[in-house]
Structure formats: C-alpha cells, structure tokens
C-alpha cells in the first residue's frame, strides 16, 4: 500500500491537518448491519469477537478508499449497552479485539493513525450526578483500553448533550493523546441540555480538544450551515462527518426523515434506521459537501452512518487526494451507452435515448 501523505509528519494529527485534509471513515454500524454482521436497533459491535475477518475487511476497504484514520469499532461498545443486551462479560474482550484489529490494519500502511473511540452512552442526565459519574467511569475504562491497545488518538463522537461531550473530552485529554470531539445535535438546533451548538464547540476548544465539529444525525444540507458557524467561531481544526442522507430544514436529522412514497413502511413507524434507503444522497452530493467544507478551511472530513467505501473515496477525491481505490473511480468513457470509445457502435449508443 502507498502512503497518501508521505511528506507530512505521520504521528502528529495536528501537523497532518495543518498540511491538508485528513479523512476518517465512520459508519461501521450501518455498513456491517447491511453486510449481515449485527442487528439493527441493538447496534452492538459484537462483530469484533464473532466475525473479526468481516470487521478487518471493512477497515481495509475504508483504508483503500482513502481513510487516513483507522477508528476502532467500539461505538456502542460501552458497559451500559452491554448490560442492555445482557452481555456485560464481553465488554473488555470486545474492546480489546476491536482495538487490536484496528491497530493491525493501521500498521499495514505506514502513516495511518489508529483511533480509540468513545461515544454517546444514552444515559447522560444533566440533573443526575450519579449517572454522570457512571458515564465518566465507562469512558475511563474504554480510553484506558485504547491507550493499552496502542491508539494514536482518541475520537469522542455523536454527543447530543454538551455536558457529556465535555466529560468525554476531559477523560480523553488526560491520556495526552490528540483528541477529536464531534457533536451530533438533534432536531432542536441546540444541545439536549440547552447549550448552543456553536458555544459547545467553543467550550470544547477551550477545554483542549484538537478538533471540534459535528458528525452523524445530519446530512450535508443540514450540517454544512452549522459547520460554517463553527469554523468562524473557533481557532482549532474543525471536523465534518455527515450522514449520507437527504436531510432538510423541515427534517434536519435522519431520525425524522419521512418517505411518503414507500409502498411498505417500516413496522416501527419510522424510516430510521432500516428504511432510509430511498433517501440516500448520491456520491456527487457527498463529494460536493466535502469540497465545500474543505474550501471553508475544514480539514478533518469523513462520512458517518450510511457510509460505504465508495463514499469515503468520493470524499477523499473531492479534496484532491488520490487513493488506492481511485483506480476504480468512475470512467464512463468505455460505457456501452454513455461512452465515446471508438469501438462502441453508434447504433448501440443511440439506444441511450430510448433505454
């Protein structure tokens, strides 16, 4: 494999970002569910124990598509989630296996960064200090395993409470490793504890995050306006990792997207998470988002839930990077109906108007 950034200091996230875009593939939950390796709804990453080769393959696919960060798949791999499904005894083995796989894949390509991961716990309560302490304890054990597993950086992501995001940052920052902290506001256009989105990012910067920004929940159309405000309000690097779905001002997150044309609606009454397919953004929309965000000065880019290697490649190429998978990028020159190759018969090309 070739290193896409050979002249940039490889172990320093900030130096990498100062020099140009860094791509991070997320979205493991949706993609592995599509491939048949975990259950929608529960979304627990047992795949690292049950089907490690499937997880390794996805990491490699994302890596070949241009992801510079190999993020350990420990999203939802926290103690509370494991209690919900009655498998708390698998917590540490799951985390350590995911970290080992990510470390091995990152090491295949010199210069790639391996990231430990912590995320929303879904039990944070701004009024309950006991619950807050429990969340911090979960973060501490996961970050501890990440450090022992050789992580180069820590990613904290998908926080919709400002308080939980700040607690995650405090725990992650104590390691001395670079920290990316991205938030995921819901449809109320503020954090769930009433703190403004931009203000939350400012607080995270002040508390020492190396990268702040947004991931998940929102597609390009409803994430980019907030990223513009965040970029203008902070001095540190900014990250943008949208979902690849067509969210709108009326339906700003994928939790509330509707599909009136669905002939068979989902039995649970929402398109999220299993009936979003017709609302998917195409690759050109994802590429356009990446380019516009990069033009704003946003260098930490990726795709979250709904990501595929193709969309990661589109993101990387939109900001000027050539990836190992770029040899398979779109080439309509030889298409039997759209192409202009001299060997293509005119009468077949002419059928394009009737196809």
Residue, then its C-alpha position, 0 to 999 in steps of 0.5 A: x500500500x502507498x502512503x497518501x501523505x508521505x511528506x507530512x509528519x505521520x504521528x502528529x494529527x495536528x501537523x497532518x491537518x495543518x498540511x491538508x485534509x485528513x479523512x476518517x471513515x465512520x459508519x461501521x454500524x450501518x455498513x456491517x448491519x447491511x453486510x449481515x454482521x449485527x442487528x439493527x436497533x441493538x447496534x452492538x459491535x459484537x462483530x469484533x469477537x464473532x466475525x473479526x475477518x468481516x470487521x478487518x475487511x471493512x477497515x481495509x476497504x475504508x483504508x483503500x478508499x482513502x481513510x487516513x484514520x483507522x477508528x476502532x469499532x467500539x461505538x456502542x461498545x460501552x458497559x451500559x449497552x452491554x448490560x442492555x443486551x445482557x452481555x456485560x462479560x464481553x465488554x473488555x474482550x470486545x474492546x480489546x479485539x476491536x482495538x487490536x484489529x484496528x491497530x493491525x490494519x493501521x500498521x499495514x500502511x505506514x502513516x495511518x493513525x489508529x483511533x480509540x473511540x468513545x461515544x454517546x452512552x444514552x444515559x447522560x442526565x444533566x440533573x443526575x450526578x450519579x449517572x454522570x459519574x457512571x458515564x465518566x467511569x465507562x469512558x475511563x475504562x474504554x480510553x484506558x483500553x485504547x491507550x493499552x491497545x496502542x491508539x494514536x488518538x482518541x475520537x469522542x463522537x455523536x454527543x447530543x448533550x454538551x455536558x457529556x461531550x465535555x466529560x468525554x473530552x476531559x477523560x480523553x485529554x488526560x491520556x495526552x493523546x490528540x483528541x477529536x470531539x464531534x457533536x451530533x445535535x438533534x432536531x432542536x438546533x441546540x444541545x439536549x441540555x440547552x447549550x448552543x451548538x456553536x458555544x459547545x464547540x467553543x467550550x470544547x476548544x477551550x477545554x483542549x480538544x484538537x478538533x471540534x465539529x459535528x458528525x452523524x444525525x445530519x446530512x450535508x444540507x443540514x450540517x454544512x450551515x452549522x459547520x460554517x458557524x463553527x469554523x468562524x467561531x473557533x481557532x482549532x481544526x474543525x471536523x465534518x462527518x455527515x450522514x449520507x442522507x437527504x436531510x432538510x430544514x423541515x427534517x434536519x436529522x435522519x431520525x425524522x426523515x419521512x418517505x411518503x412514497x414507500x409502498x411498505x413502511x417500516x413496522x416501527x413507524x419510522x424510516x430510521x434506521x432500516x428504511x432510509x434507503x430511498x433517501x440516500x444522497x448520491x456520491x456527487x452530493x457527498x463529494x460536493x459537501x466535502x469540497x465545500x467544507x474543505x474550501x471553508x478551511x475544514x480539514x478533518x472530513x469523513x462520512x458517518x452512518x450510511x457510509x460505504x467505501x465508495x463514499x469515503x473515496x468520493x470524499x477523499x477525491x473531492x479534496x484532491x487526494x488520490x487513493x488506492x481505490x481511485x483506480x476504480x473511480x468512475x470512467x464512463x468513457x468505455x460505457x456501452x451507452x454513455x461512452x465515446x470509445x471508438x469501438x462502441x457502435x453508434x447504433x448501440x449508443x443511440x439506444x441511450x435515448x430510448x433505454 
